[in-house]
Amino acid sequence: MLDRRELEKLNVRIVKCEQPTVIEGHAFTTGTIARRGFERVLPNTQVSYHQAGGIGCDMPDADAKAQGKFVADEHLNEHATCFNVKDRGLVVISSCGHAGIVNTVRQAMEVSGVTKVHAVMGGFHLSLPPTTTCAAPWRS
């Protein structure tokens, strides 16, 4: 659980990057990842978009839309951290990947103007919905 009070005690400064942002002159964040492709967030967790005692999210617009209640977590502020490695291309490090790894890489390419991708790593947390069944080749 994110406790902003504990971070402040450690002199950690929280910086929100809803828009693409250059970090330390060489890395960059994608900003909030656009959901443009076939990938969809699974409704697997609930979230409240307001803080209580310094703990939790601080997203007033999303909180107003949710009327202060817990709602399905769409991972609205998901982003990736990226590097453009000289002569190799982009290294894209996703956070949890709930926005979709294809959406994430496309956002990194769009933000940077670089079309070559060297590596993609991080969380890839999209999967089939629990109600979907798949035929496994090893079963009869």
C-alpha positions in Angstrom: 0.0 0.0 0.0 1.4 3.4 -1.0 1.7 5.5 2.2 2.7 9.0 1.2 3.5 9.9 4.8 6.2 7.2 5.0 7.7 8.4 1.7 7.8 12.0 2.9 9.7 10.9 6.1 12.3 9.4 3.7 12.4 12.7 1.7 11.0 11.0 -1.3 9.4 13.4 -3.7 6.4 12.1 -5.6 6.2 13.3 -9.2 3.1 12.5 -11.2 3.8 12.2 -14.9 0.5 12.0 -16.7 2.2 13.5 -19.8 5.4 12.1 -21.3 8.4 13.4 -19.2 12.2 13.3 -19.7 13.9 11.9 -16.5 17.4 12.9 -15.6 18.1 14.0 -19.2 18.1 10.5 -20.8 15.2 8.3 -19.7 11.6 9.2 -20.4 8.1 8.1 -19.2 5.4 7.4 -21.7 2.9 9.4 -19.7 -0.5 7.8 -19.3 -0.8 5.0 -21.9 -3.6 5.3 -24.4 -5.8 2.3 -24.8 -6.0 2.0 -28.6 -5.6 -1.6 -29.4 -7.2 -5.0 -28.8 -5.8 -5.3 -25.2 -8.3 -4.8 -22.4 -7.8 -4.5 -18.6 -9.4 -7.4 -16.8 -11.8 -6.5 -14.0 -9.8 -8.3 -11.4 -9.4 -5.8 -8.6 -11.2 -2.8 -7.1 -9.8 0.6 -6.4 -10.8 3.8 -4.5 -9.5 6.9 -6.1 -9.1 9.0 -3.0 -6.6 9.2 -0.1 -7.5 8.2 3.4 -4.9 9.4 6.0 -2.2 9.7 3.4 -2.7 6.3 2.0 -4.1 5.5 -1.4 -4.7 7.2 -4.8 -5.1 10.9 -5.3 -7.2 11.2 -8.5 -10.0 13.7 -7.9 -11.6 13.4 -11.3 -11.7 9.6 -11.2 -13.0 9.8 -7.6 -15.8 12.1 -8.6 -16.8 9.8 -11.5 -16.7 6.8 -9.1 -18.8 8.8 -6.6 -16.2 8.0 -3.9 -16.9 4.3 -4.1 -14.7 1.3 -4.9 -14.9 0.5 -8.6 -13.2 -1.9 -11.0 -9.5 -0.9 -11.3 -8.8 0.2 -14.9 -5.2 1.1 -14.0 -5.8 4.6 -15.4 -2.3 6.1 -14.7 -0.3 3.2 -16.0 2.9 4.2 -17.7 6.3 2.9 -18.8 9.9 4.1 -18.3 12.0 4.0 -21.5 15.5 4.6 -22.8 16.6 5.1 -26.4 19.8 3.1 -26.6 22.2 4.5 -29.2 22.2 2.4 -32.4 19.9 -0.2 -30.8 16.5 1.3 -30.3 14.1 1.6 -27.4 14.2 -0.3 -24.2 10.7 -0.2 -22.8 10.1 -1.1 -19.1 6.5 -1.5 -18.3 5.1 -1.1 -14.8 2.5 -3.8 -14.5 1.4 -3.9 -18.1 -2.3 -3.8 -17.4 -2.7 -1.2 -20.2 -1.4 -3.8 -22.6 2.2 -4.3 -23.7 1.4 -3.5 -27.3 -0.3 -0.3 -26.3 2.7 0.5 -24.1 5.3 0.0 -26.8 3.2 1.9 -29.3 3.0 4.8 -26.8 6.8 4.8 -26.3 7.4 4.8 -30.0 4.9 7.7 -30.6 6.3 9.8 -27.7 9.9 9.3 -28.7 9.6 9.2 -32.5 11.8 6.1 -32.4 10.4 3.1 -34.3 13.1 0.6 -33.5 12.6 -1.5 -30.3 15.6 -3.2 -28.7 13.9 -4.7 -25.6 10.7 -4.9 -23.7 10.6 -5.9 -20.1 8.5 -5.6 -17.0 5.0 -6.7 -16.1 2.9 -8.3 -18.7 -0.3 -8.8 -16.6 -3.0 -9.2 -19.2 -4.4 -12.7 -19.5 -7.6 -14.4 -20.5 -10.7 -13.6 -18.5 -11.5 -16.3 -15.8 -14.7 -17.2 -17.7 -12.9 -18.1 -20.9 -11.9 -21.7 -21.4 -9.1 -22.9 -23.7 -8.6 -26.2 -25.2 -5.2 -27.5 -24.0 -3.4 -29.7 -26.5 -2.2 -32.1 -23.7 -5.8 -32.9 -22.6 -7.9 -35.5 -24.3 
